Amino acid sequence: MAFLTGYLIEKSLSVDNIFVFLMIFTYFAVPAEFQKRALVIGIIGAIVLRAVMILIGTWLLAKFHWILYVFGLFLVVTGDKMWLFADNKPDVGNNPLVRWCRKHLPITERLHGDRFTVLIGSQRWFTPLFLVLAAIGITDVIFAVDSIPAIFAITDDPFIVMTANIFAILGLRALYFLLADMAERFHLLSYGLAVILVFIGAKMLLLDVYKIPVAVALAVVAGVLAVAIVASIVAKPKAQEAAPAATPDA
């Protein structure tokens, strides 16, 4: 049950990650046939990164029990910020890593298939797909900072934490292509994820006062996700509500 709860939390948080990936690919105008390689390499990098972060987190929890309160407070604050800025879309062009790459590296104007670098004359150039990979990498770092502490609220068993993360990440590529055309339909999902982060953060903060059972945590996470998905399907996005109804030609 701890594994299922951790897996569900990591998978639900990765859905928001997928929507950011979609914005990145759209911003750089990457065709679907060239997206697969960037996603695979990005997922491999995410697994390595999270494995390192989990090991560090496990060591910190073993040495300093009070770090749980830091994680809990961080999740509550992050959930509040996610709720307040749920409708704000990230500006990929202003990503510090992307701006640094454009300033210091030779970048080609167009894509060269699914290659990250290309040799032009005697100089090695980076393609826009390399910028996509860099943006995906920094995005996963940001999301990992939220998701890793969240699963430690469920269990401190490093095996369960590691396997739940890996299994959730391994499904990202397939989940991306499943949800790529449905991003607008789940416009309320960010609010649900914000509620989940606040709940998990509160669970951490109350750990020494009252330990919320894993079954209750699983039910809350699943229930919030279900409500957010159903509400997203039933309620139209603000942009659609504000759009005037089409009138037939005279």
Backbone as CSV, one residue per row, in Angstrom:
resi,resn,N_x,N_y,N_z,CA_x,CA_y,CA_z,C_x,C_y,C_z
1,MET,0.822,-1.203,0.000,0.000,0.000,0.000,0.862,1.262,0.000
2,ALA,1.990,1.210,0.715,2.913,2.354,0.697,3.455,2.573,-0.711
3,PHE,3.757,1.475,-1.409,4.249,1.591,-2.783,3.184,2.200,-3.682
4,LEU,1.928,1.732,-3.580,0.854,2.238,-4.426,0.611,3.720,-4.172
5,THR,0.642,4.120,-2.890,0.439,5.536,-2.564,1.571,6.390,-3.125
6,GLY,2.810,5.941,-2.908,3.963,6.672,-3.439,3.945,6.733,-4.948
7,TYR,3.595,5.615,-5.586,3.528,5.572,-7.050,2.468,6.536,-7.574
8,LEU,1.303,6.551,-6.922,0.224,7.428,-7.362,0.611,8.893,-7.210
9,ILE,1.294,9.238,-6.121,1.752,10.614,-5.917,2.756,11.009,-6.994
10,GLU,3.753,10.133,-7.227,4.775,10.447,-8.225,4.179,10.524,-9.628
11,LYS,3.262,9.609,-9.936,2.646,9.617,-11.265,1.788,10.861,-11.458
12,SER,1.025,11.246,-10.431,0.168,12.426,-10.559,0.993,13.693,-10.717
13,LEU,2.100,13.797,-9.974,2.963,14.969,-10.116,3.665,14.984,-11.469
14,SER,3.933,13.800,-12.024,4.598,13.737,-13.326,3.665,14.171,-14.457
15,VAL,2.339,14.110,-14.227,1.401,14.570,-15.253,1.588,16.055,-15.503
16,ASP,1.755,16.835,-14.431,2.021,18.260,-14.587,3.340,18.472,-15.327
17,ASN,4.308,17.598,-15.075,5.592,17.636,-15.769,5.400,17.442,-17.271
18,ILE,4.491,16.537,-17.630,4.234,16.231,-19.032,3.697,17.459,-19.766
19,PHE,2.813,18.200,-19.112,2.255,19.384,-19.756,3.342,20.434,-20.018
20,VAL,4.326,20.517,-19.118,5.447,21.432,-19.345,6.293,20.934,-20.518
21,PHE,6.515,19.605,-20.605,7.226,19.043,-21.754,6.519,19.438,-23.047
22,LEU,5.183,19.355,-23.038,4.415,19.699,-24.234,4.649,21.156,-24.631
23,MET,4.692,22.056,-23.641,4.959,23.470,-23.929,6.353,23.653,-24.528
24,ILE,7.329,22.890,-23.999,8.697,22.996,-24.507,8.771,22.562,-25.963
25,PHE,8.172,21.412,-26.288,8.199,20.921,-27.666,7.445,21.873,-28.601
26,THR,6.351,22.449,-28.110,5.584,23.388,-28.929,6.375,24.667,-29.172
27,TYR,7.059,25.170,-28.145,7.836,26.402,-28.262,8.933,26.254,-29.309
28,PHE,9.614,25.093,-29.314,10.714,24.881,-30.263,10.235,24.238,-31.569
29,ALA,8.910,24.057,-31.706,8.324,23.506,-32.936,8.976,22.178,-33.327
30,VAL,9.056,21.258,-32.362,9.670,19.951,-32.615,8.598,18.980,-33.096
31,PRO,8.735,18.397,-34.297,7.751,17.423,-34.781,7.701,16.186,-33.881
32,ALA,6.567,15.504,-33.897,6.364,14.348,-33.014,7.402,13.260,-33.237
33,GLU,7.847,13.074,-34.496,8.803,11.998,-34.775,10.183,12.277,-34.182
34,PHE,10.487,13.537,-33.862,11.781,13.877,-33.264,11.711,14.008,-31.744
35,GLN,10.518,13.906,-31.180,10.355,14.089,-29.742,10.759,12.844,-28.949
36,LYS,10.678,11.680,-29.574,10.859,10.422,-28.846,12.261,10.298,-28.249
37,ARG,13.293,10.630,-29.046,14.662,10.471,-28.559,14.934,11.412,-27.393
38,ALA,14.471,12.657,-27.495,14.670,13.609,-26.407,13.974,13.136,-25.139
39,LEU,12.782,12.549,-25.272,12.052,12.051,-24.107,12.775,10.878,-23.458
40,VAL,13.275,9.945,-24.283,13.964,8.768,-23.740,15.210,9.188,-22.965
41,ILE,16.040,10.045,-23.558,17.261,10.493,-22.876,16.904,11.305,-21.633
42,GLY,15.861,12.119,-21.737,15.431,12.889,-20.576,14.964,12.009,-19.438
43,ILE,14.261,10.921,-19.755,13.779,9.995,-18.726,14.941,9.258,-18.066
44,ILE,15.924,8.843,-18.873,17.100,8.180,-18.305,17.826,9.121,-17.344
45,GLY,17.991,10.371,-17.774,18.618,11.357,-16.895,17.820,11.587,-15.630
46,ALA,16.480,11.568,-15.743,15.619,11.771,-14.577,15.779,10.628,-13.573
47,ILE,15.911,9.397,-14.071,16.073,8.248,-13.176,17.376,8.367,-12.392
48,VAL,18.465,8.715,-13.103,19.759,8.863,-12.434,19.699,9.990,-11.405
49,LEU,19.123,11.116,-11.795,19.034,12.265,-10.897,18.235,11.937,-9.647
50,ARG,17.097,11.306,-9.816,16.233,11.009,-8.673,16.850,9.951,-7.770
51,ALA,17.585,9.014,-8.366,18.263,8.019,-7.537,19.257,8.705,-6.597
52,VAL,20.008,9.666,-7.130,20.961,10.417,-6.301,20.232,11.203,-5.218
53,MET,19.127,11.871,-5.588,18.384,12.682,-4.630,17.742,11.822,-3.542
54,ILE,17.272,10.630,-3.916,16.667,9.730,-2.925,17.714,9.249,-1.931
55,LEU,18.900,8.902,-2.427,19.969,8.460,-1.531,20.363,9.573,-0.560
56,ILE,20.451,10.804,-1.087,20.779,11.941,-0.218,19.663,12.170,0.796
57,GLY,18.411,12.091,0.345,17.281,12.283,1.244,17.213,11.220,2.329
58,THR,17.481,9.968,1.961,17.488,8.883,2.948,18.568,9.107,3.992
59,TRP,19.749,9.536,3.555,20.843,9.802,4.497,20.489,10.951,5.438
60,LEU,19.872,12.004,4.881,19.494,13.147,5.710,18.463,12.755,6.761
61,LEU,17.478,11.941,6.352,16.440,11.524,7.302,17.012,10.636,8.399
62,ALA,18.013,9.813,8.047,18.635,8.946,9.044,19.452,9.743,10.047
63,LYS,20.028,10.854,9.608,20.880,11.665,10.476,20.107,12.740,11.227
64,PHE,19.130,13.341,10.529,18.412,14.484,11.107,16.908,14.265,10.940
65,HIS,16.233,13.850,12.010,14.790,13.603,11.939,14.024,14.894,11.646
66,TRP,14.532,16.016,12.139,13.823,17.287,11.975,13.741,17.742,10.525
67,ILE,14.514,17.102,9.632,14.461,17.490,8.225,13.077,17.225,7.640
68,LEU,12.328,16.297,8.284,10.965,16.018,7.838,10.096,17.269,7.919
69,TYR,10.293,18.063,8.979,9.509,19.287,9.130,9.878,20.302,8.051
70,VAL,11.139,20.325,7.671,11.570,21.212,6.584,10.904,20.788,5.280
71,PHE,10.922,19.471,4.999,10.260,18.948,3.799,8.770,19.287,3.820
72,GLY,8.130,19.073,4.973,6.699,19.317,5.088,6.337,20.767,4.843
73,LEU,7.086,21.670,5.463,6.829,23.100,5.273,7.065,23.496,3.822
74,PHE,8.106,22.929,3.217,8.406,23.226,1.813,7.257,22.789,0.909
75,LEU,6.673,21.621,1.171,5.571,21.127,0.356,4.322,21.982,0.517
76,VAL,4.046,22.418,1.741,2.881,23.276,1.973,3.034,24.590,1.216
77,VAL,4.214,25.201,1.309,4.462,26.461,0.601,4.381,26.249,-0.911
78,THR,4.964,25.138,-1.400,4.932,24.847,-2.831,3.505,24.643,-3.315
79,GLY,2.694,23.918,-2.510,1.294,23.711,-2.872,0.526,25.017,-2.950
80,ASP,0.776,25.921,-1.984,0.120,27.233,-2.009,0.496,28.012,-3.261
81,LYS,1.794,27.994,-3.611,2.244,28.718,-4.804,1.655,28.096,-6.068
82,MET,1.575,26.763,-6.112,1.010,26.098,-7.281,-0.452,26.479,-7.456
83,TRP,-1.186,26.609,-6.342,-2.596,26.998,-6.415,-2.735,28.427,-6.934
84,LEU,-1.893,29.331,-6.420,-1.987,30.744,-6.789,-1.601,30.983,-8.243
85,PHE,-0.616,30.204,-8.737,-0.110,30.427,-10.093,-0.472,29.275,-11.030
86,ALA,-1.577,28.586,-10.734,-1.964,27.419,-11.537,-2.266,27.784,-12.986
87,ASP,-2.783,28.990,-13.214,-3.151,29.401,-14.567,-2.004,30.035,-15.336
88,ASN,-0.862,30.246,-14.675,0.294,30.859,-15.341,1.088,29.796,-16.095
89,LYS,1.356,30.040,-17.365,2.140,29.110,-18.160,3.612,29.528,-18.129
90,PRO,4.519,28.558,-17.957,5.944,28.904,-17.901,6.438,29.467,-19.227
91,ASP,7.322,30.449,-19.156,7.925,31.051,-20.344,9.228,30.321,-20.649
92,VAL,9.164,29.391,-21.607,10.328,28.563,-21.929,11.480,29.420,-22.427
93,GLY,11.176,30.474,-23.174,12.224,31.314,-23.735,13.048,32.032,-22.680
94,ASN,12.462,32.271,-21.501,13.183,32.956,-20.427,13.824,31.995,-19.434
95,ASN,13.812,30.715,-19.750,14.482,29.740,-18.895,15.972,30.083,-18.825
96,PRO,16.540,30.236,-17.611,17.950,30.660,-17.495,18.915,29.738,-18.236
97,LEU,18.677,28.424,-18.179,19.570,27.493,-18.856,19.486,27.653,-20.365
98,VAL,18.270,27.830,-20.890,18.102,28.022,-22.330,18.778,29.313,-22.784
99,ARG,18.612,30.388,-22.004,19.252,31.663,-22.356,20.775,31.555,-22.318
100,TRP,21.293,30.822,-21.316,22.743,30.644,-21.221,23.267,29.874,-22.423
101,CYS,22.551,28.807,-22.818,22.985,28.000,-23.964,23.001,28.837,-25.243
102,ARG,21.974,29.653,-25.434,21.913,30.467,-26.639,23.016,31.522,-26.671
103,LYS,23.436,31.966,-25.520,24.445,33.015,-25.451,25.853,32.467,-25.608
104,HIS,26.112,31.259,-25.099,27.482,30.755,-25.042,27.766,29.599,-26.012
105,LEU,26.741,29.031,-26.628,26.956,27.889,-27.508,26.491,28.209,-28.924
106,PRO,27.157,27.650,-29.932,26.693,27.839,-31.315,25.445,26.973,-31.565
107,ILE,24.319,27.619,-31.816,23.052,26.916,-32.000,22.578,27.115,-33.431
108,THR,22.220,26.037,-34.104,21.712,26.146,-35.475,20.308,26.746,-35.465
109,GLU,19.910,27.282,-36.603,18.599,27.915,-36.713,17.482,26.897,-36.868
110,ARG,17.809,25.708,-37.390,16.761,24.712,-37.640,17.173,23.358,-37.083
111,LEU,16.180,22.479,-36.990,16.431,21.119,-36.524,17.176,20.320,-37.593
112,HIS,17.952,19.353,-37.141,18.641,18.414,-38.029,18.236,16.998,-37.621
113,GLY,16.998,16.659,-37.955,16.472,15.360,-37.560,16.366,15.274,-36.048
114,ASP,16.746,14.107,-35.500,16.706,13.934,-34.050,18.106,14.037,-33.432
115,ARG,19.016,14.734,-34.145,20.381,14.892,-33.638,20.476,16.113,-32.721
116,PHE,21.330,15.988,-31.707,21.551,17.084,-30.760,22.712,17.983,-31.194
117,THR,23.639,17.422,-31.958,24.754,18.194,-32.501,24.930,17.847,-33.970
118,VAL,25.556,18.762,-34.711,25.808,18.534,-36.127,27.129,19.217,-36.498
119,LEU,27.875,18.604,-37.383,29.157,19.158,-37.817,28.945,19.983,-39.082
120,ILE,29.193,21.296,-38.984,29.073,22.200,-40.132,30.457,22.759,-40.420
121,GLY,31.006,22.353,-41.561,32.384,22.703,-41.873,33.308,21.992,-40.896
122,SER,34.080,22.745,-40.155,34.983,22.153,-39.164,34.512,22.437,-37.732
123,GLN,33.323,23.004,-37.583,32.826,23.378,-36.263,31.627,22.519,-35.868
124,ARG,31.593,22.135,-34.618,30.484,21.376,-34.061,29.419,22.342,-33.556
125,TRP,28.196,22.223,-34.087,27.079,23.072,-33.695,26.048,22.252,-32.917
126,PHE,25.362,22.923,-32.009,24.257,22.305,-31.284,22.950,22.655,-31.993
127,THR,22.023,21.710,-32.012,20.735,21.935,-32.660,19.705,22.399,-31.621
128,PRO,18.569,22.961,-32.070,17.522,23.342,-31.122,17.027,22.175,-30.273
129,LEU,17.189,20.929,-30.778,16.770,19.778,-29.986,17.634,19.632,-28.737
130,PHE,18.884,20.098,-28.797,19.733,20.104,-27.604,19.162,21.052,-26.555
131,LEU,18.654,22.213,-26.997,18.012,23.147,-26.067,16.772,22.520,-25.443
132,VAL,16.032,21.752,-26.238,14.859,21.041,-25.714,15.272,20.088,-24.603
133,LEU,16.347,19.325,-24.861,16.835,18.375,-23.859,17.284,19.105,-22.592
134,ALA,17.955,20.246,-22.757,18.395,21.020,-21.596,17.201,21.537,-20.803
135,ALA,16.166,22.020,-21.497,14.975,22.529,-20.822,14.241,21.414,-20.097
136,ILE,14.175,20.216,-20.710,13.537,19.071,-20.052,14.308,18.691,-18.797
137,GLY,15.637,18.727,-18.879,16.460,18.369,-17.721,16.242,19.303,-16.547
138,ILE,16.255,20.613,-16.797,16.075,21.568,-15.701,14.659,21.507,-15.160
139,THR,13.680,21.201,-16.034,12.292,21.051,-15.581,12.160,19.875,-14.634
140,ASP,12.822,18.763,-14.967,12.726,17.591,-14.097,13.399,17.842,-12.756
141,VAL,14.482,18.614,-12.758,15.121,18.963,-11.486,14.141,19.718,-10.590
142,ILE,13.420,20.674,-11.183,12.459,21.477,-10.423,11.346,20.602,-9.863
143,PHE,10.817,19.699,-10.704,9.717,18.856,-10.244,10.188,17.808,-9.243
144,ALA,11.435,17.344,-9.388,11.956,16.353,-8.445,12.079,16.935,-7.043
145,VAL,12.377,18.234,-6.952,12.485,18.886,-5.651,11.156,18.827,-4.909
146,ASP,10.032,18.811,-5.653,8.712,18.689,-5.032,8.354,17.234,-4.730
147,SER,8.581,16.353,-5.715,8.062,14.993,-5.605,8.853,14.102,-4.657
148,ILE,10.166,14.287,-4.571,10.969,13.433,-3.685,10.574,13.621,-2.216
149,PRO,10.498,14.870,-1.695,10.038,15.014,-0.311,8.627,14.481,-0.099
150,ALA,7.759,14.568,-1.138,6.371,14.127,-0.981,6.291,12.634,-0.671
151,ILE,7.084,11.824,-1.335,6.995,10.383,-1.105,7.620,9.987,0.231
152,PHE,8.561,10.792,0.736,9.131,10.501,2.048,8.106,10.703,3.160
153,ALA,7.000,11.414,2.857,5.928,11.546,3.839,5.141,10.255,3.968
154,ILE,5.216,9.406,2.955,4.496,8.138,2.971,5.330,7.038,3.607
155,THR,6.594,6.967,3.246,7.479,5.926,3.775,8.923,6.409,3.715
156,ASP,9.729,5.929,4.653,11.162,6.238,4.608,11.971,5.027,4.166
157,ASP,11.278,4.006,3.638,11.954,2.828,3.103,12.563,3.192,1.751
158,PRO,13.901,3.220,1.636,14.523,3.665,0.377,14.168,2.788,-0.813
159,PHE,13.912,1.486,-0.567,13.556,0.592,-1.675,12.205,0.981,-2.267
160,ILE,11.213,1.240,-1.410,9.885,1.624,-1.884,9.944,2.996,-2.552
161,VAL,10.679,3.923,-1.951,10.811,5.265,-2.530,11.439,5.184,-3.917
162,MET,12.498,4.400,-4.043,13.211,4.288,-5.316,12.347,3.616,-6.383
163,THR,11.734,2.479,-6.046,10.959,1.736,-7.042,9.713,2.513,-7.471
164,ALA,9.045,3.189,-6.525,7.863,3.972,-6.880,8.236,5.089,-7.851
165,ASN,9.364,5.743,-7.612,9.823,6.802,-8.506,10.170,6.262,-9.880
166,ILE,10.930,5.162,-9.920,11.382,4.617,-11.201,10.196,4.153,-12.040
167,PHE,9.265,3.425,-11.423,8.115,2.939,-12.182,7.247,4.096,-12.677
168,ALA,7.124,5.147,-11.871,6.341,6.309,-12.298,7.009,7.013,-13.470
169,ILE,8.342,7.138,-13.429,9.073,7.841,-14.486,9.111,7.030,-15.773
170,LEU,9.228,5.692,-15.666,9.328,4.852,-16.858,8.088,4.970,-17.746
171,GLY,6.960,5.337,-17.155,5.748,5.478,-17.952,5.544,6.858,-18.530
172,LEU,6.513,7.763,-18.320,6.341,9.143,-18.767,6.217,9.248,-20.286
173,ARG,7.048,8.491,-21.005,7.062,8.619,-22.475,5.714,8.226,-23.065
174,ALA,5.188,7.068,-22.639,3.890,6.628,-23.143,2.780,7.572,-22.688
175,LEU,2.869,8.033,-21.432,1.854,8.937,-20.899,1.873,10.271,-21.624
176,TYR,3.069,10.716,-22.035,3.172,11.982,-22.759,2.370,11.931,-24.051
177,PHE,2.580,10.898,-24.860,1.885,10.812,-26.139,0.392,10.549,-25.957
178,LEU,0.014,9.972,-24.801,-1.406,9.770,-24.507,-2.089,11.091,-24.171
179,LEU,-1.395,11.953,-23.400,-2.002,13.188,-22.905,-1.649,14.421,-23.725
180,ALA,-0.758,14.282,-24.719,-0.281,15.453,-25.462,-1.424,16.249,-26.080
181,ASP,-2.442,15.547,-26.578,-3.561,16.232,-27.224,-4.698,16.525,-26.253
182,MET,-4.490,16.216,-24.966,-5.574,16.394,-23.997,-5.192,17.370,-22.894
183,ALA,-4.117,18.139,-23.099,-3.624,19.026,-22.047,-4.682,20.031,-21.617
184,GLU,-5.410,20.583,-22.594,-6.408,21.605,-22.265,-7.598,21.018,-21.514
185,ARG,-7.844,19.729,-21.681,-9.001,19.130,-21.010,-8.785,18.975,-19.515
186,PHE,-7.522,18.912,-19.063,-7.232,18.748,-17.639,-6.707,20.058,-17.053
187,HIS,-7.401,21.172,-17.346,-6.928,22.487,-16.940,-7.021,22.713,-15.437
188,LEU,-7.800,21.884,-14.728,-7.935,22.027,-13.276,-7.027,21.071,-12.506
189,LEU,-6.236,20.291,-13.232,-5.394,19.302,-12.561,-4.351,19.964,-11.664
190,SER,-3.832,21.124,-12.045,-2.828,21.808,-11.226,-3.375,22.157,-9.848
191,TYR,-4.662,22.500,-9.788,-5.274,22.800,-8.490,-5.336,21.540,-7.627
192,GLY,-5.656,20.414,-8.256,-5.676,19.149,-7.519,-4.301,18.774,-6.996
193,LEU,-3.284,18.972,-7.829,-1.915,18.677,-7.396,-1.492,19.596,-6.259
194,ALA,-1.946,20.847,-6.289,-1.640,21.781,-5.200,-2.244,21.291,-3.886
195,VAL,-3.476,20.806,-3.943,-4.127,20.276,-2.741,-3.374,19.055,-2.217
196,ILE,-2.927,18.191,-3.140,-2.180,16.990,-2.730,-0.879,17.373,-2.041
197,LEU,-0.152,18.341,-2.591,1.111,18.769,-1.983,0.882,19.344,-0.582
198,VAL,-0.167,20.151,-0.419,-0.464,20.716,0.904,-0.830,19.601,1.882
199,PHE,-1.616,18.629,1.428,-1.999,17.508,2.293,-0.782,16.695,2.720
200,ILE,0.096,16.372,1.758,1.291,15.589,2.080,2.209,16.378,3.004
201,GLY,2.330,17.694,2.765,3.141,18.529,3.644,2.587,18.562,5.056
202,ALA,1.250,18.675,5.184,0.616,18.655,6.508,0.824,17.310,7.187
203,LYS,0.780,16.224,6.400,1.021,14.880,6.959,2.420,14.797,7.557
204,MET,3.389,15.407,6.883,4.759,15.420,7.400,4.851,16.240,8.691
205,LEU,4.219,17.412,8.704,4.306,18.290,9.860,3.631,17.680,11.089
206,LEU,2.615,16.827,10.870,1.870,16.213,11.978,2.389,14.834,12.342
207,LEU,3.522,14.448,11.744,4.004,13.077,11.895,4.191,12.664,13.354
208,ASP,4.723,13.555,14.185,4.974,13.217,15.584,3.766,13.479,16.484
209,VAL,2.732,14.100,15.914,1.501,14.350,16.668,0.452,13.296,16.353
210,TYR,0.204,13.084,15.077,-0.745,12.059,14.627,-0.272,11.530,13.284
211,LYS,-0.062,10.244,13.207,0.406,9.624,11.974,-0.785,9.199,11.137
212,ILE,-1.003,9.919,10.041,-2.125,9.599,9.148,-1.850,8.255,8.485
213,PRO,-2.789,7.293,8.586,-2.565,5.973,7.977,-2.322,6.065,6.472
214,VAL,-1.536,5.123,5.972,-1.228,5.109,4.538,-2.491,4.932,3.708
215,ALA,-3.422,4.113,4.201,-4.671,3.889,3.469,-5.455,5.185,3.318
216,VAL,-5.460,6.004,4.365,-6.154,7.295,4.291,-5.458,8.209,3.284
217,ALA,-4.123,8.234,3.321,-3.368,9.057,2.376,-3.642,8.624,0.940
218,LEU,-3.685,7.311,0.701,-3.972,6.791,-0.630,-5.363,7.215,-1.090
219,ALA,-6.346,7.119,-0.179,-7.712,7.500,-0.530,-7.816,8.989,-0.832
220,VAL,-7.132,9.817,-0.049,-7.180,11.263,-0.272,-6.549,11.626,-1.611
221,VAL,-5.367,11.072,-1.903,-4.676,11.380,-3.159,-5.522,10.938,-4.357
222,ALA,-6.033,9.711,-4.298,-6.859,9.201,-5.400,-8.140,10.019,-5.549
223,GLY,-8.757,10.377,-4.422,-9.994,11.154,-4.471,-9.791,12.544,-5.047
224,VAL,-8.726,13.220,-4.629,-8.449,14.573,-5.141,-8.169,14.524,-6.641
225,LEU,-7.398,13.533,-7.083,-7.114,13.398,-8.508,-8.390,13.153,-9.301
226,ALA,-9.245,12.266,-8.787,-10.501,11.962,-9.480,-11.385,13.199,-9.594
227,VAL,-11.497,13.955,-8.505,-12.320,15.176,-8.520,-11.760,16.196,-9.512
228,ALA,-10.416,16.381,-9.515,-9.801,17.348,-10.420,-10.011,16.958,-11.879
229,ILE,-9.899,15.661,-12.186,-10.071,15.202,-13.574,-11.519,15.358,-14.017
230,VAL,-12.466,14.930,-13.165,-13.891,15.040,-13.518,-14.287,16.510,-13.653
231,ALA,-13.812,17.356,-12.730,-14.130,18.785,-12.795,-13.557,19.411,-14.060
232,SER,-12.365,18.957,-14.483,-11.749,19.492,-15.700,-12.577,19.136,-16.933
233,ILE,-13.166,17.950,-16.924,-13.977,17.512,-18.065,-15.319,18.237,-18.096
234,VAL,-15.901,18.424,-16.904,-17.229,19.050,-16.827,-17.150,20.556,-17.037
235,ALA,-16.198,21.222,-16.352,-16.080,22.678,-16.432,-15.181,23.065,-17.597
236,LYS,-15.622,23.999,-18.398,-14.818,24.446,-19.531,-13.742,25.423,-19.071
237,PRO,-12.593,25.466,-19.765,-11.564,26.466,-19.441,-12.117,27.878,-19.596
238,LYS,-11.513,28.830,-18.877,-11.978,30.218,-18.914,-11.938,30.790,-20.324
239,ALA,-10.915,30.407,-21.078,-10.785,30.934,-22.443,-11.970,30.536,-23.305
240,GLN,-12.450,29.291,-23.110,-13.588,28.823,-23.893,-14.874,29.486,-23.439
241,GLU,-14.996,29.710,-22.108,-16.197,30.343,-21.583,-16.294,31.789,-22.054
242,ALA,-15.120,32.453,-22.148,-15.114,33.864,-22.539,-15.310,34.056,-24.039
243,ALA,-15.041,33.002,-24.830,-15.149,33.125,-26.286,-16.603,33.290,-26.688
244,PRO,-16.923,34.249,-27.576,-18.297,34.426,-28.014,-18.762,33.266,-28.878
245,ALA,-20.014,32.974,-28.802,-20.571,31.880,-29.590,-20.570,32.258,-31.073
246,ALA,-20.270,31.298,-31.915,-20.206,31.552,-33.348,-21.613,31.784,-33.898
247,THR,-21.779,32.743,-34.776,-23.070,33.040,-35.368,-23.080,32.574,-36.810
248,PRO,-24.160,31.973,-37.264,-24.209,31.490,-38.645,-24.216,32.648,-39.627
249,ASP,-23.685,32.409,-40.813,-23.669,33.435,-41.852,-25.099,33.710,-42.336
250,ALA,-25.331,34.950,-42.679,-26.683,35.338,-43.146,-26.896,34.757,-44.537
